[in-house]
Amino acid sequence: MFGYILKRILLFIPTLLVVSFIVFLLIQLPPGDFLDTMVLRMQQSGTSMDAEAEALLRERYALDQPFLQQYSHWISNIVTEGDFGRSFTWNRPVSELIWSRLGWTFFITISSLLFTWALAFPIAVYSATHQYSFLDYLFSFIGFIGLAVPNFLLALVLMWIGFSVFNVSMGGLFSSEYRDAPWSLAKFLDFLSHLWVPIIVLGTAGTASLIRTMRANLLDELNKPYVEAARAKGLTERHLIWKYPVRVALNPFVSSLATLLPTLISGATIVSVVLSLPTTGPMMLDALLEQDMFLAGSFLLMLSFFTLVSTLVSDILLIIIDPRVNYE
Amino acid sequence: MITLDTAQPIDDIPISEAEEKHLTASQWQLIWWRFRRHRAAMISMAVLVVLYTIALFAGFFAPHDPRDVVAEFADAPPQLPVFWDSAGVHFPPVVYSYVGERDPRTLRKIYRLDSESRQPIRFLVRGEDYKLFGIVSTDIHFIGLDDPDQPFFLLGTDSLGRDMLSRIIFGSQISLTIGLVGVFISLILGILLGGISGYLGGWIDVGIQRLIEVLRSMPTIPLWLALSAALPRNLNQVQIYFGITIILSLIGWTEIARVVRGKFMSLKHEDFILAARTNGTSRMRIIVVHMVPSFSSHLIAAMTLALPIMILSETALSFLGLGLRPPIISWGTLLEGTQNLDAIALTPWLLFPVVPVIITVLAFNFIGDGLRDAADPYA
């Protein structure tokens, strides 16, 4: 088992390298390099960059060298100095811009995942133990809608309902009066009153699919002889279900770290644009529209890094909690 | 030696006519019979037939030219058909005419519906000229008013005064086909790479599986956004359309490849494949004639489930302004105007394209579910 875990961690590094290479390839796809665009922009706004500074930046990011060297420069700058390049629309190092945004993305996706778990677990157990009951059908139906309605459309519709029915703006994470205020209890409460919107919007689709897998797994378990045997021995139904089949059917919750988290990160990108959240989404979209490629690429790289780590963690957890998993 | 003379010849076992029909039916017949039992899937199929028919005859079903700018009626609210009101039941239903006013505070032009002036909706009326399939020139529209110059905007208009209903109908031509093209590209890539991976095995298999893993581990929407942003800006409409489809298929093929690979792995060791091999059948013929037909139903199910994802992705990309761009009309580009809260608050009818998106996606999901259940009729 430890051999497998070690192998899995070692495999993580080359995968990350391939992903970073793909990201760099994407950054380089638009014509011209970022410095050309930066110089052009400064000329348009009436300022200019002196030749010395330009040469310095060109050297720093190895812009006049062949593609592979540029890539190795870029990646080693990130690994050794935490230097992700420079954003020319903000005229600041990328590393100054991305961390708070990434933090919020991480926070919101993890909260949505917890919400999904909290909601899916009891519903799945209920649906499986009360198969074909009214509530089972109702949950399946709601789940189907949740799967089909893309979350950014759900966000749009919620915004409209919030505005037309309750006359409140649901965007952002803080009301305008708290946005720049220091943290206080009032700000925290205001924050909570905004937080539920993105969490519900992001959580619906994942909840639906998680319920479906967990329900199916649990149904398989419930028909197994050991359940029958435990029942014959006189265990109470509640004790029996929670102690054995539910625990065996829990795997999808762990693997949802690998399957759901990437979807949540992906969905958060666009939902954040609709709800104007301070996450990676809106800034990455602007960066892409402006072709500010170092900024956009850094976001893409870090988001991919998150998903890769979540897959890794989920694989390792699965091995630990379920000895039946074949780790060849 | 003991002979088993107790065994009856197969002809003597009495079987009912229905059973015999079941035993002699072809694989596709069995799939169809089982699929027919899935009620939601059957309804969804009817819905999709209607949607695709409307898309095919868009010029006929749309009351207006989708690019016609009627500045006089910009941002006009929907004239929803009225079946009954204080004056009794109306058949055919009527629409109320607009009364234009100015908001006393903002001076914005607003429209009110005047419930006193009723215009009956007529079927098969003469209106603006259009070309069906770009060839047949005609002016007959499915619905309209007696007087073609009267305003008739069932779902309202956008900020330039273009009819939302007509735009949604014409948008369906793009939105309903982009998924088909995308799935077709994914299918070719998926069968090719999945087949090679499953049939050859070895280091090629490992390589392709790693590639699939890497692609699937990248968050899709950010990846798509980056790819679309990298599309050159000077492409024409057709090039953008295909550029976006190719970008969408770049992830889509991995799922199909996974299905194909799994089936190849399990079929490879079946007796009938071994029999074909010992008969000296060529590798290509084994794949095309013997293997592919035995899992094509699974493939169709996987494709149907991939379609709604494509449709949604196009909508999402265009909504963000990185997919198709105006003047191309698609459900996604129509929604682009609803990105800010002001637009939603003042002209909520711009959100109407959400409805066909959801209906289409639900329908494809139900059909995919039905197909998946029916795909293996011998199970």
Boltz contact constraints between the chains, C-beta under 6 A:
constraints:
  - contact:
      token1: [A, 15]
      token2: [B, 214]
      max_distance: 6.0
  - contact:
      token1: [A, 18]
      token2: [B, 214]
      max_distance: 6.0
  - contact:
      token1: [A, 19]
      token2: [B, 214]
      max_distance: 6.0
  - contact:
      token1: [A, 26]
      token2: [B, 226]
      max_distance: 6.0
  - contact:
      token1: [A, 26]
      token2: [B, 230]
      max_distance: 6.0
  - contact:
      token1: [A, 29]
      token2: [B, 230]
      max_distance: 6.0
  - contact:
      token1: [A, 30]
      token2: [B, 230]
      max_distance: 6.0
  - contact:
      token1: [A, 148]
      token2: [B, 361]
      max_distance: 6.0
  - contact:
      token1: [A, 148]
      token2: [B, 362]
      max_distance: 6.0
  - contact:
      token1: [A, 148]
      token2: [B, 365]
      max_distance: 6.0
  - contact:
      token1: [A, 149]
      token2: [B, 358]
      max_distance: 6.0
  - contact:
      token1: [A, 150]
      token2: [B, 312]
      max_distance: 6.0
  - contact:
      token1: [A, 153]
      token2: [B, 354]
      max_distance: 6.0
  - contact:
      token1: [A, 159]
      token2: [B, 344]
      max_distance: 6.0
  - contact:
      token1: [A, 160]
      token2: [B, 344]
      max_distance: 6.0
  - contact:
      token1: [A, 160]
      token2: [B, 348]
      max_distance: 6.0
  - contact:
      token1: [A, 163]
      token2: [B, 345]
      max_distance: 6.0
  - contact:
      token1: [A, 262]
      token2: [B, 219]
      max_distance: 6.0
  - contact:
      token1: [A, 265]
      token2: [B, 219]
      max_distance: 6.0
  - contact:
      token1: [A, 266]
      token2: [B, 219]
      max_distance: 6.0
  - contact:
      token1: [A, 266]
      token2: [B, 220]
      max_distance: 6.0
  - contact:
      token1: [A, 266]
      token2: [B, 221]
      max_distance: 6.0
  - contact:
      token1: [A, 269]
      token2: [B, 221]
      max_distance: 6.0
  - contact:
      token1: [A, 269]
      token2: [B, 222]
      max_distance: 6.0
  - contact:
      token1: [A, 270]
      token2: [B, 221]
      max_distance: 6.0
  - contact:
      token1: [A, 270]
      token2: [B, 316]
      max_distance: 6.0
  - contact:
      token1: [A, 285]
      token2: [B, 320]
      max_distance: 6.0
  - contact:
      token1: [A, 288]
      token2: [B, 225]
      max_distance: 6.0
  - contact:
      token1: [A, 288]
      token2: [B, 229]
      max_distance: 6.0
  - contact:
      token1: [A, 300]
      token2: [B, 222]
      max_distance: 6.0
  - contact:
      token1: [A, 300]
      token2: [B, 226]
      max_distance: 6.0
  - contact:
      token1: [A, 303]
      token2: [B, 219]
      max_distance: 6.0
  - contact:
      token1: [A, 303]
      token2: [B, 222]
      max_distance: 6.0
  - contact:
      token1: [A, 304]
      token2: [B, 218]
      max_distance: 6.0
  - contact:
      token1: [A, 307]
      token2: [B, 217]
      max_distance: 6.0
  - contact:
      token1: [A, 307]
      token2: [B, 219]
      max_distance: 6.0
  - contact:
      token1: [A, 308]
      token2: [B, 217]
      max_distance: 6.0
